[in-house]
Amino acid sequence: MYDCVIVGGGVHGTYLVQRLLEDTDLEREDVLIVDPNERLLASFRRKARACEMDAMRSTFVHHVGTEPFGLESFAEACGREDELLPTPGYPRRPSLSLFLDYADRVIDRENLEALHRQTAVDAVSEREDGPLVLETDEGSIRTRTCVLAIGRGGRYRTPDWANGVDGITHVWDGFDPDRRAEETVVVGGGVTAAQLATCLADREPVTLLSRRDPEEAAIEADPRWINWSHVERHLHRHPPGSRNRLEVVREARNDATVPPTLLDRLDSAAGDGDLRTRIGEVESARAVDGSVRLLLEDGGCCSAERVVLATGFAPVFDHPFVDRVAEELELERGYRGMPMLEDETLAWRRPDGTRSPVFVTGALAAGTVGPFAGNVAGARRAADRLVEPISSHGKPMAPAD
């Protein structure tokens, strides 16, 4: 039996397992990462490739290693300081290549792949004698605690008008960035849409269709939200799981925004005539003679060989796997299915207020960690509160002096 099984081998799972080994008495045989992908960070790598990301939005101190300046030292040792890119008013940020190469260095150095079991968790139950049982494609896994680090859970936001229409794909679900098209329409108004549109414009006609003009923001939220003191003062003053908490997080996030450097590239491509930008709301879509025709609410029309949606993620709170875990273990949920967590530990609470052996990190923890919960910075902040309660959960108290 394991002491802790982490469900999810992305940035959050990869970072957390290191913190558990470094900051607690847990040994390598006590922990396990379960993820259906062939390697750690595989899902992140595929998403980055699909939208042709070339740089991180997070700063150089936010990465999968536990030493804050480890990536900077790696860049200096490899003569790659030029890949620490300037960001006006903020610390430098790494190129995607530098970020991933350093991640590979960390994973190899710590032999983290040896802690990864490639399988999918279908359900989590709890035995009367205490341990959790994770049902996977390859059998059962028993563990004292479990951390849900599933990110957004592989579910993407698809507008109703796009359902069932041939020629429409989501950038992270079925889109092939290597296939050329006579013309492409990218639908979306955030960093992913802008990144994809500017890259595709180098080799084919592209239209970026957004509901409004792009808004500029260097990072995902005000940097103060990285600090627990700010989160406690402005988020934790509201009841756990409440609508107010979710609204604070949403208002704090710079969703559907574009960093200034990328916005400059977008404007340059549009000025050169390689890229068209169009403002409008899609009313309906249909496939016509090998192309996709979008009818806009203002009466206009937009057609292309293919349409690529960069419309973000579906809410993780109502993910079917999350629903099954909460129902089976009778865990408490708040507004729109938000997990009711202990703010001090990120443990998912039961209706009677007691702590369950299920802990949460990533987007599922937004109600406690705040607007950076799903980002690299959020992985580091969440681990600050996860390591001690996971290592001590269910163990007898030390005798008093």
C-alpha positions in Angstrom: 0.0 0.0 0.0 1.2 3.5 -0.8 1.2 6.5 1.4 0.2 8.9 -1.4 -1.0 8.3 -5.0 -1.1 11.4 -7.2 -3.6 11.2 -10.0 -2.2 13.2 -12.9 1.4 13.5 -14.3 1.4 17.1 -15.4 3.2 20.1 -13.9 1.3 19.8 -10.6 1.9 16.1 -10.1 5.5 16.2 -11.2 6.3 19.1 -8.9 4.3 17.7 -5.9 6.0 14.3 -5.8 9.4 16.0 -5.5 8.2 18.1 -2.6 6.8 15.0 -0.8 10.2 13.3 -1.2 12.2 16.3 -0.1 10.1 17.8 2.7 8.7 14.7 4.4 9.8 11.3 5.7 8.1 9.6 2.7 10.4 7.3 0.6 10.2 6.6 -3.1 8.3 3.3 -2.5 5.6 5.3 -0.6 4.5 7.5 -3.5 3.2 6.9 -7.0 2.0 9.1 -9.9 -0.8 7.6 -12.0 -1.3 9.0 -15.5 -2.5 7.4 -18.7 0.1 9.2 -20.9 3.3 7.7 -22.0 5.5 10.2 -20.1 5.2 12.9 -17.5 4.1 16.3 -18.9 2.9 14.6 -22.1 -0.4 16.4 -22.1 1.2 19.7 -21.6 3.7 19.0 -24.4 0.9 18.1 -26.8 -1.1 21.2 -26.1 2.0 23.4 -26.5 2.7 21.8 -29.8 -0.8 22.1 -31.1 -1.0 25.9 -30.6 2.7 26.3 -31.6 3.6 27.9 -28.3 7.1 29.2 -28.3 7.4 30.8 -24.9 5.9 30.5 -21.4 3.8 33.2 -19.9 5.0 32.5 -16.4 8.3 33.9 -15.2 11.6 31.9 -15.0 11.2 31.0 -11.3 8.0 29.0 -12.1 9.0 25.6 -13.4 8.8 21.9 -12.3 11.9 21.8 -10.2 11.9 22.6 -6.5 14.9 25.1 -6.6 13.4 28.5 -7.6 16.5 29.6 -9.6 17.2 26.2 -11.0 16.0 27.0 -14.5 18.0 30.2 -14.6 21.1 28.3 -13.5 20.4 25.7 -16.2 20.1 28.3 -18.9 23.4 29.9 -17.8 25.2 26.6 -17.7 24.0 25.7 -21.2 24.7 29.1 -22.7 21.0 29.7 -23.3 20.5 33.0 -21.4 19.0 34.5 -24.6 16.0 32.1 -24.0 15.1 34.0 -20.9 12.9 36.5 -22.6 12.3 40.1 -21.5 8.8 41.0 -20.2 8.2 44.7 -19.7 7.6 45.4 -16.0 8.0 41.7 -15.0 10.9 39.2 -14.5 12.1 37.3 -17.6 10.2 34.2 -18.8 11.6 31.1 -20.5 11.2 29.9 -24.0 9.1 26.8 -24.2 12.1 24.8 -25.4 14.1 25.9 -22.3 11.2 25.2 -20.0 10.8 21.7 -21.3 14.5 20.9 -21.5 14.9 21.9 -17.9 11.8 19.8 -17.0 13.5 16.8 -18.7 16.7 17.4 -16.7 14.7 17.4 -13.5 12.7 14.3 -14.4 15.8 12.4 -15.4 18.0 13.6 -12.5 15.3 12.6 -9.9 14.3 9.5 -11.9 10.7 10.5 -11.6 9.5 8.3 -14.5 10.2 5.4 -12.2 7.4 6.7 -10.0 5.0 6.9 -12.9 2.5 4.2 -13.7 0.9 4.5 -17.1 -2.8 3.8 -16.5 -6.0 5.6 -16.0 -8.0 5.9 -12.7 -11.6 5.2 -13.3 -12.9 5.4 -9.7 -11.9 5.9 -6.1 -13.5 4.2 -3.1 -12.8 3.8 0.6 -12.6 0.6 2.5 -14.0 0.3 6.0 -10.5 -0.4 7.4 -9.3 2.9 6.1 -7.3 2.8 2.8 -8.5 4.3 -0.4 -8.8 2.0 -3.4 -8.1 3.4 -6.9 -9.6 1.3 -9.7 -7.5 1.5 -12.8 -7.2 -0.1 -16.2 -4.6 -2.4 -14.7 -6.2 -3.3 -11.4 -6.6 -1.8 -8.0 -4.2 0.4 -6.1 -4.4 0.9 -2.3 -3.2 4.1 -0.8 -3.5 6.0 2.5 -4.1 9.3 0.7 -4.8 10.5 -2.8 -4.1 13.8 -4.6 -6.3 14.8 -7.6 -3.9 16.7 -9.9 -6.0 16.3 -13.1 -5.6 19.8 -14.4 -8.6 20.7 -16.6 -9.2 17.0 -17.1 -8.9 17.0 -20.9 -12.3 18.7 -21.5 -12.5 21.7 -23.7 -15.2 24.4 -24.2 -17.0 23.9 -27.5 -19.7 26.3 -28.5 -23.1 24.8 -29.3 -23.0 26.0 -32.9 -19.8 23.9 -33.5 -21.2 20.6 -32.4 -21.3 17.9 -35.2 -20.0 20.2 -38.0 -17.3 18.6 -40.2 -14.2 20.7 -40.5 -14.3 22.2 -37.0 -11.8 21.0 -34.4 -10.6 22.3 -31.1 -7.0 23.2 -31.0 -6.3 20.7 -28.2 -8.6 18.0 -29.4 -8.1 16.7 -33.0 -6.3 19.6 -34.6 -3.2 18.7 -36.6 -0.8 21.7 -36.6 1.3 20.1 -39.4 -1.5 19.8 -41.9 -1.7 22.7 -44.3 -5.0 24.2 -45.4 -6.0 26.6 -48.1 -7.5 28.9 -45.4 -8.1 28.6 -41.7 -10.4 30.5 -39.3 -9.2 30.6 -35.7 -12.0 31.3 -33.2 -11.0 32.8 -29.9 -9.8 35.9 -28.2 -7.0 34.8 -25.8 -3.4 33.9 -25.9 -3.8 30.5 -27.4 -5.9 31.9 -30.3 -3.4 34.7 -31.0 -0.4 32.3 -30.8 -2.0 29.9 -33.2 -3.2 32.5 -35.6 0.2 34.2 -35.9 2.1 30.9 -36.4 -0.4 29.6 -39.1 -0.2 33.0 -40.9 3.4 32.2 -41.8 2.3 29.5 -44.2 -1.4 30.0 -45.1 -4.2 32.6 -45.1 -5.7 32.9 -41.6 -8.6 34.8 -40.1 -8.7 35.4 -36.3 -12.4 35.7 -35.3 -13.0 37.1 -31.9 -16.0 38.5 -30.0 -14.1 41.7 -29.2 -10.7 43.4 -29.8 -7.8 41.6 -28.1 -7.1 42.8 -24.5 -3.5 43.1 -23.3 -2.1 41.6 -20.1 1.4 40.3 -19.5 0.5 37.5 -17.0 -2.6 35.6 -15.9 -3.4 37.7 -12.8 -1.9 40.3 -10.5 1.4 38.8 -9.1 0.1 39.5 -5.6 -2.2 36.5 -6.0 0.8 34.2 -5.8 1.3 35.1 -2.1 -0.7 33.2 0.5 -1.1 36.4 2.5 -3.0 38.1 -0.3 -5.1 35.0 -1.0 -6.1 34.7 2.6 -7.0 38.4 2.9 -9.0 38.7 -0.3 -10.3 35.2 -1.0 -10.5 33.3 2.3 -12.6 36.0 3.9 -15.5 34.5 1.9 -17.0 31.1 3.0 -15.4 28.0 1.4 -17.1 26.8 -1.7 -19.1 29.9 -2.0 -20.2 31.8 -5.1 -18.3 34.8 -3.8 -15.0 32.8 -3.9 -15.5 31.7 -7.5 -16.4 35.3 -8.6 -13.3 36.7 -6.9 -11.1 34.2 -8.8 -12.8 34.9 -12.1 -12.5 38.7 -11.7 -8.9 38.4 -10.7 -7.9 36.2 -13.8 -6.8 37.9 -17.0 -8.7 35.4 -19.1 -9.1 36.0 -22.9 -6.0 38.4 -22.9 -2.8 38.5 -24.9 0.7 39.3 -23.7 2.1 42.6 -25.2 4.9 40.8 -27.1 2.4 38.5 -28.7 0.0 41.3 -29.4 2.8 43.1 -31.3 3.4 40.0 -33.4 -0.4 39.8 -34.1 -0.5 43.4 -35.2 2.5 42.9 -37.4 1.1 39.9 -39.1 -2.2 41.8 -39.7 -0.3 44.8 -41.0 1.6 42.6 -43.5 -1.6 41.2 -44.8 -0.8 37.6 -43.7 -3.6 37.6 -41.1 -7.1 39.0 -41.0 -8.8 39.9 -37.8 -12.5 40.1 -37.5 -14.8 40.9 -34.6 -18.1 39.0 -34.4 -20.2 36.4 -32.6 -21.0 33.2 -34.4 -24.6 32.3 -34.7 -24.4 29.1 -36.7 -22.0 26.9 -38.7 -22.4 24.4 -41.5 -20.2 22.4 -43.8 -20.6 23.4 -47.5 -18.7 21.8 -50.4 -15.5 21.0 -48.4 -15.4 24.2 -46.4 -17.0 25.6 -43.2 -19.3 28.6 -43.4 -19.9 30.6 -40.2 -22.9 32.9 -40.1 -22.3 35.8 -37.7 -25.0 37.5 -35.5 -24.4 40.8 -37.4 -25.4 39.1 -40.6 -21.9 38.7 -41.9 -20.3 35.4 -43.1 -16.9 33.8 -42.7 -15.7 30.7 -44.6 -12.6 28.6 -44.7 -11.4 25.1 -45.4 -11.2 24.5 -41.6 -12.2 26.2 -38.4 -10.0 25.8 -35.2 -11.5 26.6 -31.9 -9.3 28.2 -29.2 -12.2 28.6 -26.8 -10.7 27.3 -23.6 -11.6 24.6 -21.2 -14.8 23.2 -19.9 -15.3 23.6 -16.1 -13.3 21.0 -14.2 -15.7 21.1 -11.2 -18.3 19.1 -13.1 -15.8 16.6 -14.7 -17.4 13.1 -14.7 -14.4 11.7 -12.8 -14.7 14.4 -10.1 -18.4 13.7 -9.9 -17.8 10.0 -9.3 -15.2 10.5 -6.7 -17.3 13.1 -4.8 -20.4 10.8 -4.9 -18.6 7.6 -3.9 -16.7 9.1 -1.0 -19.5 11.5 0.0 -17.4 14.6 -0.3 -18.9 18.1 0.2 -19.3 20.4 -2.8 -20.2 24.1 -3.0 -21.2 26.5 -5.7 -21.3 24.9 -9.2 -19.7 21.8 -7.8 -16.6 23.4 -6.3 -14.8 21.1 -3.9 -15.1 22.2 -0.3 -11.5 22.2 0.9 -9.7 22.9 4.1 -7.9 26.1 3.3 -5.0 25.1 5.5 -4.4 21.7 3.9 -6.3 21.4 0.6 -8.0 18.3 1.9 -11.5 17.7 0.5 -14.0 17.9 3.4 -16.8 15.6 4.2 -20.3 17.1 4.9 -19.6 16.8 8.7 -16.6 19.0 8.3 -14.0 16.3 8.8 -11.0 15.9 6.6 -11.1 13.2 3.9 -7.9 11.4 2.6 -8.5 13.1 -0.8 -6.4 16.2 -1.5 -6.6 18.6 -4.4 -4.2 20.7 -6.5 -4.5 22.5 -9.8 -7.7 24.0 -11.3 -9.8 22.0 -8.8 -8.2 24.0 -6.0 -9.1 27.4 -7.4 -11.5 28.1 -4.5 -8.6 27.9 -2.0 -5.4 28.6 -4.0 -6.9 31.5 -6.1 -6.5 32.6 -9.7 -3.1 31.0 -10.2 -4.3 27.6 -9.0 -4.1 26.0 -12.4 -0.8 27.5 -13.4 2.8 26.6 -12.6 2.9 29.1 -9.8 -0.2 27.5 -8.3 1.6 24.1 -8.2 4.2 25.6 -6.0 1.8 27.3 -3.7 -0.5 24.3 -3.4 2.5 22.1 -2.4 3.3 24.5 0.4 0.1 23.3 2.1 -0.1 19.8 0.9 3.1 18.1 2.0 2.6 18.2 5.8 -1.0 17.0 6.0 -0.3 14.2 3.4 2.7 12.9 5.3 0.9 12.9 8.6 -2.6 11.8 7.6 -3.8 8.8 9.5 -0.5 8.4 11.5 -0.6 8.3 15.3 0.2 11.5 17.1 3.6 11.7 18.8 3.4 11.3 22.6 3.4 14.5 24.5 6.5 15.4 26.6 
